[in-house]
Amino acid sequence: MENVVTRLLQCRDLLFRFGEQPVLDGAALDVEAGESLALLGKSGSGKSTLLRIIAGLEVPERGEVVIDGNIATSGARLLIPPHHRGVAMVFQDLALWPNLSVAENIRLGLSGLRLSRRECDERIEDVLRLCEIDDLARRRPASLSGGQQQRVALARALAMRPELLLLDEPLGGLDLLTKVSVLGQLARLRHELGFAVVLVTHDSVEVQGLCDSLAVLEGGRIVERGRLEDVVANPVSELGRAFVATMLQM
Amino acid sequence: MDFAARTTAARRRGLIAAAILALAIAPAIPLLIAALRGSSDYSLWSDVFIKALLASLSLATGVAVVSLGLGLPLGLLAALYGPRRRPILLVAQALPLLLPSFLLAIGWRHLPAVGLPKGLFPPSGFGGAALVMGLQAAPLPLLATWAACRNLTASQIDAARLHGGERIVLTRAAMACAPVAIVAALLAGILSLSDPGAAQVFRCPSAAMEIRTSFAALGDRVLAARQCLVMAGLALLLTAPVLLVGLPHLAAAVLARQTRPVVPYRHRLLGGAGQAGLVALLLVAVGLPALGLCLPAIERPMFARAAKTVLDTAPATLAYTLGAAAVAVSLATVLALLTMHSLRLRLAVLAALMVLLALPPALGAIGVVHAATVAPPWLDWLTRSRLTVAVVLGLRLLPVAAVAMMRAVGSLSPSWSDAASLCGVPKRRFLYRVTIPVLMPTILIGLLLVAVLAAADVTTTQLLYPPGRASLPLAVLTIMANSPEGLVASLSLLYLLGVVLLMLVATMLSAWLLRKWKTS
């Protein structure tokens, strides 16, 4: 019982279909507070859908999502709306609002929290400093480099002070050096702020740079789940073996 | 939002979209009632009307053929080999579409004064009308082909290039874009059925002119209503199969968003041919008639009198055009936002919009005239005022604005609103802070397009304008027969310059907005 309470996220028996095709079928996933989990899976295996269900952007046909001990989604019913779940997400295309400056992007992102103007300003200042982009506050997204845009998306997500950060392949388009730099910053922020991470990725550099555990989604359910070193030592699934082989070759 | 709530919201969006489309067709309902219940002194199927109907059909075919023959190849060349930046030449191709056909026809009629061969000029009768209207309509398949070609991925084109060079690229691209170009050309032909302008100037009989004669000269509104319904039926009959076959292609070309579109390839010969073709089309479609308008205006300048007419008609012209633009663009924005979540709804709305566009403009206008005759006097502000003209024009041009807005809304990333709901940004706030500002360049272009097209739609204005409140194009059309050539030419020239100026301002303003986001 105690174990259930300390878990930050529990997904149970999720069923989600696109048309007639089941994408998730009995998927179950637990994430501990402060954990950093890499979620692997083939293209179209439902990784992003699982993240969207956790965030409350999609509803499953069946199953439950429990966040911090509270049932957030039960079957097709959304019991806690996305912005009250303590969850933030960085999207694959970053989803920065192009007509707003960096500071305005973060400010609009905070508008659901009903903070005073002063509190808003303080949070924006803090998060810009934390993400080392305080000099970009007045710039618009299109005038920033890929790495800078990643940091802005991250800053907007962290300004919400989430307990769980969902990352949907946000580093895919970056070169290796920028990717390593952003990963280093993410790892530092995670240690400073203590949030948990679920990272959807195909990239072993990202897994090694950020994650301490790993799960594999295959055939609509989680087929492998464990600490990173355990999975590397003894991969069970086909994808897990292929991933470990790639990692060891590096 | 859970599953049941989403289903309810989707139904609600569908219902509101249907209500807006119903509103667009509402002005025609009194006409339907009048045509069915009223009695007329004349036979509907008179020889004159049947001949005019056949002539209109032939004219529509001619317009479709001419516009397709010019639009498809030039659209392909522009998309595949056009200039990568500053596509001002492509934007300028829209100019003929924004001008009333009678204005271009007047210009053509004046061309012999320049000393061009007499056998060819002035164009007259059926040939003249088909040439002028075909040239005017050519940008429709041209721009549709360009949009369809831009929806091919860059890698598809690169693969074709690697396999067999430019010949294969052109063949494959032509095969991919032809359905869209054909649909656009057929729509251009169908639209020409309702345009009496050029046909009137070249003295070519047309059904649209017959409707106007029945309404204005014979004063038989029931006959005009019935003729109008016959035209609407014909337009529907022709549009239905076109949409049935071509709607998915048209939707893909008009509404789809290609994340890695074709980048024009540097090819000296084909690039040069494309540019030369676009310049030539613009020169022939607009330049020559403009020259025809200039000469009498220079030889017998009457700009002072023309300027007075412009000033006299300016309040009415502005009220009609700006009112129509506001009505059309605001309804179009709502329609586009309602349909953004559902592909099926988007297709259904697009089909309905194409049908609405193909209907004769007189349909709504005569309907409102009928309603005005039976409505109580306290409703005059709604049925016999400048507002009436603006609203009917706005509803008539809703399809143009809606297609532009639907395309713009299609380019919004779905993850923007996902990010907003995850952050708990109130929907209304997100709409005002992000959605509307991002759509602003298209809203500006849409306002300009509708305003200019509303000015060019003399049929609706002529049937509905309150006494003494004629718009500028209507004033030109009215004085055309019995005023000095110099005055008609001076007025036409001023109108042409105004349209060009408006186009430039709107293009520069929207380009400035986009640049501001990218560079600041």
Boltz contact constraints between the chains, C-beta under 6 A:
constraints:
  - contact:
      token1: [A, 55]
      token2: [B, 422]
      max_distance: 6.0
  - contact:
      token1: [A, 57]
      token2: [B, 418]
      max_distance: 6.0
  - contact:
      token1: [A, 59]
      token2: [B, 2]
      max_distance: 6.0
  - contact:
      token1: [A, 59]
      token2: [B, 3]
      max_distance: 6.0
  - contact:
      token1: [A, 76]
      token2: [B, 2]
      max_distance: 6.0
  - contact:
      token1: [A, 76]
      token2: [B, 3]
      max_distance: 6.0
  - contact:
      token1: [A, 77]
      token2: [B, 2]
      max_distance: 6.0
  - contact:
      token1: [A, 78]
      token2: [B, 2]
      max_distance: 6.0
  - contact:
      token1: [A, 82]
      token2: [B, 421]
      max_distance: 6.0
  - contact:
      token1: [A, 82]
      token2: [B, 422]
      max_distance: 6.0
  - contact:
      token1: [A, 83]
      token2: [B, 423]
      max_distance: 6.0
  - contact:
      token1: [A, 83]
      token2: [B, 424]
      max_distance: 6.0
  - contact:
      token1: [A, 89]
      token2: [B, 422]
      max_distance: 6.0
  - contact:
      token1: [A, 91]
      token2: [B, 415]
      max_distance: 6.0
  - contact:
      token1: [A, 93]
      token2: [B, 413]
      max_distance: 6.0
  - contact:
      token1: [A, 93]
      token2: [B, 415]
      max_distance: 6.0
  - contact:
      token1: [A, 95]
      token2: [B, 415]
      max_distance: 6.0
  - contact:
      token1: [A, 95]
      token2: [B, 416]
      max_distance: 6.0
  - contact:
      token1: [A, 95]
      token2: [B, 419]
      max_distance: 6.0
  - contact:
      token1: [A, 97]
      token2: [B, 416]
      max_distance: 6.0
  - contact:
      token1: [A, 97]
      token2: [B, 434]
      max_distance: 6.0
  - contact:
      token1: [A, 98]
      token2: [B, 517]
      max_distance: 6.0
  - contact:
      token1: [A, 99]
      token2: [B, 437]
      max_distance: 6.0
  - contact:
      token1: [A, 99]
      token2: [B, 438]
      max_distance: 6.0
  - contact:
      token1: [A, 99]
      token2: [B, 517]
      max_distance: 6.0
  - contact:
      token1: [A, 108]
      token2: [B, 425]
      max_distance: 6.0
  - contact:
      token1: [A, 108]
      token2: [B, 433]
      max_distance: 6.0
  - contact:
      token1: [A, 109]
      token2: [B, 423]
      max_distance: 6.0
  - contact:
      token1: [A, 111]
      token2: [B, 425]
      max_distance: 6.0
  - contact:
      token1: [A, 112]
      token2: [B, 423]
      max_distance: 6.0
  - contact:
      token1: [A, 112]
      token2: [B, 424]
      max_distance: 6.0
  - contact:
      token1: [A, 112]
      token2: [B, 425]
      max_distance: 6.0
  - contact:
      token1: [A, 140]
      token2: [B, 517]
      max_distance: 6.0
  - contact:
      token1: [A, 140]
      token2: [B, 520]
      max_distance: 6.0
  - contact:
      token1: [A, 142]
      token2: [B, 517]
      max_distance: 6.0
  - contact:
      token1: [A, 142]
      token2: [B, 518]
      max_distance: 6.0
  - contact:
      token1: [A, 143]
      token2: [B, 519]
      max_distance: 6.0
